[in-house]
Amino acid sequence: MKNLLLFALLIGLTFNLQAQEEEKNQGFKGVWWGLAAASYVDSESSDTQTFMILPAVGNFISPTVTVGGAVGLVSSKTGSADAVNIFVVKPLARKYWGISDKFFIFAEANVPLLFNEDFNGYGFNIEPGIDFFIGGHWTIEAKFGRFGYNSIKPDGGDAQGTTSLGFNMFDAQTQEFLGSGMSFGLKYIF
C-alpha cells in the first residue's frame, strides 16, 4: 500500500511539474493588457496647446506577440482659433523580447487613422519601446521615436505626408498631432 501511494504521489508530482513547465513556456499567451495614455503639450513659441487621450487594449496571441488597438481623441488649439478635434483609431501589433523577468523591449507596428470634419489621415509606423514591471500586474512603458509615414488629406486638397526616421526623444509634436518623441504610459496586465 505504501508503494502504491508513493507511486501515485510521484506520478502526480511529475504531471504537476510538466504542467508548470508547459505554462512557463506559454509566457504571456492569452493574457490581456490595458494601457492608460494621455498627454498635454503647451508650446509658447507657436501658441499651441494640445491634449491627447489614447487608451489602448490588447491580447497576447503568442508568448511574445500581442495585437490590440487604441481609440481616443486629440484636441489642439492655436491662439484664439477654435480647437481642432481629431478622433483617432490605431490598430497595433507588438513583438516583445525579454531582457530579464521584469524588463522587456518591444517593437510596435501601428496604423493610426485620423478623422476630422475638415480632413482625414493615416499612417504606417514602427515605434520602439521598453516595458518595466513595477510590481504585481503593473508596468511602466516608454516609447521613443518613430519609423514610418503619416499623411493628412484636407477635404478638397492634396495630401501632405511626413516621413519619420529616428529616435527623436524631444520632438513632442508632428503634423498629425501624434507625438514622435518619448512617451510614457501605465499598463495593467489582466
Secondary structure, DSSP 8 states (H G I E B T S, - for coil): -HHHHHHHHHHHHHHHHHHHHHHHHTTTTT-EEEEE-EEEEEETTTTEEEEEE--EEEEESSSSEEEEEEEEEEEEEETTS--EEEEEEEEEEEEEEESSSSEEEEEEEE--EEE-SSEEEEEEEEEEEEEEEEETTEEEEEE--EEEEEEEEETTS--EEEEEEE--SS----TTS---S-EEEEEEE-
